């Protein structure tokens, strides 16, 4: 059971890092000229998917895991 919780905690950390990396990448792409709107939309969609997944995992892990 502890291994599963540790694995879930690690997964949350990895997802948060990826989400942060996407924030930086989105900012960079938004400043590029000419603006690649398709890439920007895809990156934002992936970031939103990550945010949703992170939220679901946090809710499933319970209050102890969030602290």
C-alpha positions as CSV (number, residue, x, y, z in Angstrom):
1,X,0.0,0.0,0.0
2,X,2.8,2.4,0.9
3,X,4.4,1.8,-2.5
4,X,1.2,2.7,-4.3
5,X,0.9,6.0,-2.3
6,X,4.6,6.8,-2.9
7,X,4.1,6.0,-6.6
8,X,1.0,8.3,-6.7
9,X,2.9,11.1,-5.0
10,X,5.7,10.8,-7.4
11,X,3.2,10.8,-10.3
12,X,1.7,14.0,-9.0
13,X,5.1,15.7,-8.7
14,X,5.9,14.6,-12.3
15,X,2.6,16.0,-13.6
16,X,3.1,19.3,-11.8
17,X,6.6,19.6,-13.3
18,X,5.3,18.9,-16.7
19,X,2.5,21.5,-16.2
20,X,5.0,24.1,-15.2
21,X,7.2,23.3,-18.2
22,X,4.2,23.8,-20.4
23,X,3.5,27.2,-18.8
24,X,7.0,28.3,-19.8
25,X,6.7,26.8,-23.3
26,X,3.3,28.4,-23.9
27,X,4.8,31.8,-22.9
28,X,7.7,31.4,-25.3
29,X,5.5,30.3,-28.2
30,X,3.1,33.2,-27.6
31,X,6.0,35.6,-28.1
32,X,7.3,34.1,-31.3
33,X,6.5,35.8,-34.6
34,X,4.9,34.6,-36.7
35,X,2.6,33.2,-34.1
36,X,1.9,29.4,-34.4
37,X,-1.7,29.4,-33.2
38,X,-2.1,25.7,-33.8
39,X,0.9,24.7,-31.7
40,X,-0.3,27.2,-29.0
41,X,-3.7,25.7,-28.9
42,X,-2.3,22.2,-28.7
43,X,0.0,23.2,-25.8
44,X,-2.8,24.9,-23.9
45,X,-5.1,21.8,-24.4
46,X,-2.4,19.5,-23.0
47,X,-1.8,21.9,-20.1
48,X,-5.6,21.8,-19.3
49,X,-5.6,18.0,-19.5
50,X,-2.7,17.8,-17.1
51,X,-4.5,20.2,-14.7
52,X,-7.6,18.0,-14.8
53,X,-5.6,14.9,-14.2
54,X,-3.7,16.5,-11.3
55,X,-7.0,17.6,-9.8
56,X,-8.5,14.1,-10.1
57,X,-5.4,12.5,-8.5
58,X,-5.4,15.0,-5.7
59,X,-9.0,14.3,-4.9
60,X,-8.5,10.5,-5.0
61,X,-5.4,10.7,-2.8
62,X,-7.3,12.3,0.1
63,X,-6.4,15.1,2.5
64,X,-3.3,13.5,4.0
65,X,-1.5,13.4,0.6
66,X,-2.1,17.1,-0.1
67,X,-0.2,18.2,3.1
